[in-house]
Amino acid sequence: TANTGEFYEGEWSHDTDKGTYKVKGDKITIYWLDGDVTDNIRFRIEGNKLYLEFIDGYYSETFVYKRLQ
């Protein structure tokens, strides 16, 4: 389950998506329940942080998640 939020132009939006994933090497492929597939994600774990790098041609974006335990 992916729960996301975004603050854009002064307003918050929230979204929840569900699916499954497979890991191979340093890549994650996500199979969403709506039929979409996300296969351009590279990841790494450093300490209590998970880095997800989304790559699409010349564009890339990295998300950092921190373990709260």
Sequence and secondary structure as in RCSB ss.txt:
>XXXX:A:sequence
TANTGEFYEGEWSHDTDKGTYKVKGDKITIYWLDGDVTDNIRFRIEGNKLYLEFIDGYYSETFVYKRLQ
>XXXX:A:secstr
 EEEEEEETTEEEEEEE EEEEEETTEEEEEETTS EEEEEEEEEETTEEEEEEEETTEEEEEEEE   
